[in-house]
């Protein structure tokens, strides 16, 4: 009876755990974990590989952090006789969404720690974001931190049909018409339906109607809403800014 109760509690925990993490498409894996002991044994690359296999998009650039992604932290919780690791998934407010722990009977450090990490990941569900817009980006977008090797730009390629189906708002800078795609209450993009590329990714700031913006060329700037218009401070090569306005059509 005791074992049955423990198993039932484990299933309830796993169900709640799955509902939390699987809602996210992106997970940030830092180059170095906060627990210095966990920065050995090849755990970083192994974690990235296993999360990718579960359909998560791995973000490696801290500058690209947003509230639409989780941060993964690995801690070495080994005891004298067992290799153990704990994986924590945190949101943008540093709140722990879930912890999962794995153990290994292998005494050697590197293979033992790697096995423990894989055990810890067995309860992590595959990514399955519920938002239709998030699914579009997950399926059709390169990772935000992935730079194009030839042009050194950040690309976000989006399915043209999905743009049409999921959005009805069009904004124009006078030359090009862009579709506004709502990713979540905290994020939207302006996408060029002619070449299926995101011109800019907008993320909320602490000030109402003011956004952190990542442009197609990888540069970061600010944008804001003004009298129904979307305005972007476009950085120039000499360090100055020009104001680019997008009017709703």
LINJOQUI-V104316 format. One record per residue. N is the residue number from 1. SS is DSSP state (H for helix, E for strand, - for the rest). PHI is phi in whole degrees, -180 to 180 (none if undefined). BURIAL is I if it has 16 or more other ideal C-beta (glycine too) atoms within 10 Angstrom, else O. Layout:
{{N/SS/PHI/BURIAL} {N/SS/PHI/BURIAL}}
//
This chain:
{{1/-/none/O} {2/H/-62/O} {3/H/-65/O} {4/H/-65/O} {5/H/-64/O} {6/H/-62/O} {7/H/-64/O} {8/H/-63/O} {9/H/-64/O} {10/H/-63/O} {11/H/-66/O} {12/H/-64/O} {13/H/-61/O} {14/H/-63/I} {15/H/-66/O} {16/H/-65/O} {17/H/-61/I} {18/H/-63/I} {19/H/-64/O} {20/H/-81/O} {21/H/-72/I} {22/-/-66/I} {23/-/-72/I} {24/-/-97/I} {25/-/-98/I} {26/E/-114/I} {27/E/-132/I} {28/E/-88/I} {29/E/-115/I} {30/-/-69/O} {31/-/-65/O} {32/-/-129/O} {33/-/-75/I} {34/-/-64/O} {35/-/-85/O} {36/H/-58/O} {37/H/-65/O} {38/H/-85/I} {39/H/-87/I} {40/-/-116/O} {41/-/70/I} {42/-/70/O} {43/H/-70/I} {44/H/-63/I} {45/H/-66/O} {46/H/-66/I} {47/H/-62/I} {48/H/-60/I} {49/H/-61/O} {50/H/-70/I} {51/H/-70/I} {52/H/-63/O} {53/H/-64/O} {54/-/-94/O} {55/-/74/O} {56/-/-87/I} {57/E/-95/I} {58/E/-89/I} {59/E/-105/I} {60/-/-116/O} {61/-/-102/O} {62/H/-62/O} {63/H/-67/O} {64/H/-95/I} {65/-/-64/I} {66/-/-148/I} {67/-/-81/O} {68/-/-96/I} {69/E/-140/I} {70/E/-104/I} {71/E/-111/I} {72/E/-101/I} {73/E/-127/I} {74/E/-113/I} {75/E/-121/I} {76/E/-87/I} {77/-/-111/I} {78/-/-60/I} {79/-/-103/O} {80/-/-65/O} {81/-/-113/O} {82/-/-135/O} {83/E/-84/I} {84/E/-140/I} {85/E/-133/I} {86/E/-125/I} {87/E/-109/I} {88/E/-112/I} {89/E/-112/I} {90/E/-117/I} {91/-/-91/O} {92/-/-70/O} {93/-/-96/O} {94/-/65/O} {95/-/-85/O} {96/E/-76/O} {97/E/-78/O} {98/E/-164/I} {99/E/-120/O} {100/E/-141/I} {101/E/-124/O} {102/E/-131/I} {103/E/-126/I} {104/E/-139/I} {105/-/-89/O} {106/-/-71/O} {107/-/-80/O} {108/-/-65/O} {109/H/-62/O} {110/H/-64/O} {111/H/-65/O} {112/H/-67/I} {113/H/-68/I} {114/H/-67/I} {115/H/-65/I} {116/H/-61/I} {117/H/-65/I} {118/H/-65/O} {119/H/-65/I} {120/H/-63/I} {121/H/-84/I} {122/H/-65/O} {123/H/-91/I} {124/-/-81/I} {125/-/-76/I} {126/-/-71/O} {127/-/-65/I} {128/-/-150/I} {129/-/-59/I} {130/-/-82/O} {131/-/-68/I} {132/H/-62/O} {133/H/-66/I} {134/H/-65/I} {135/H/-63/I} {136/H/-60/I} {137/H/-66/I} {138/H/-62/I} {139/H/-81/O} {140/H/-115/O} {141/-/-110/I} {142/-/-73/O} {143/-/-54/I} {144/-/-56/I} {145/-/-87/I} {146/-/-83/I} {147/E/-93/O} {148/-/-71/O} {149/-/-63/O} {150/-/-85/O} {151/-/-107/O} {152/-/56/O} {153/-/-116/O} {154/E/-98/I} {155/-/-106/I} {156/-/-138/I} {157/E/-88/O} {158/-/-128/I} {159/-/-63/I} {160/H/-62/I} {161/H/-65/O} {162/H/-65/I} {163/H/-61/I} {164/H/-66/O} {165/H/-71/O} {166/H/-96/I} {167/-/-142/I} {168/-/-125/O} {169/-/-95/O} {170/E/-123/O} {171/E/-123/I} {172/E/-130/O} {173/-/-96/I} {174/-/98/O} {175/-/-119/O} {176/-/-124/O} {177/E/-93/O} {178/E/-116/I} {179/E/-94/I} {180/E/-92/I} {181/E/-108/I} {182/E/-83/O} {183/E/-88/I} {184/E/-166/O} {185/-/-61/O} {186/-/-110/O} {187/E/-156/I} {188/E/-148/I} {189/E/-132/I} {190/E/-105/I} {191/E/-117/I} {192/E/-88/I} {193/-/-68/I} {194/-/-73/O} {195/-/-127/O} {196/-/57/I} {197/E/-121/O} {198/E/-76/I} {199/E/-72/I} {200/E/-157/I} {201/E/-111/I} {202/E/-109/I} {203/E/-126/I} {204/E/-62/I} {205/-/-109/O} {206/-/-78/O} {207/-/-107/O} {208/-/-59/O} {209/-/66/O} {210/E/-115/O} {211/E/-127/I} {212/E/-81/I} {213/E/-124/I} {214/E/-111/I} {215/E/-84/I} {216/-/-58/I} {217/-/-84/O} {218/-/92/I} {219/-/-75/O} {220/E/-110/O} {221/E/-153/I} {222/E/-118/I} {223/E/-139/I} {224/E/-156/I} {225/E/-98/O} {226/E/-147/O} {227/-/52/O} {228/-/82/O} {229/E/-99/O} {230/E/-102/I} {231/E/-117/I} {232/E/-124/I} {233/E/-81/O} {234/E/-88/I} {235/E/-70/I} {236/-/-105/O} {237/-/-65/O} {238/-/-89/O} {239/-/94/O} {240/-/-87/O} {241/E/-130/O} {242/E/-118/O} {243/E/-92/O} {244/E/-112/I} {245/E/-110/O} {246/E/-121/I} {247/E/-95/O} {248/E/-74/O} {249/-/-101/O}}
//
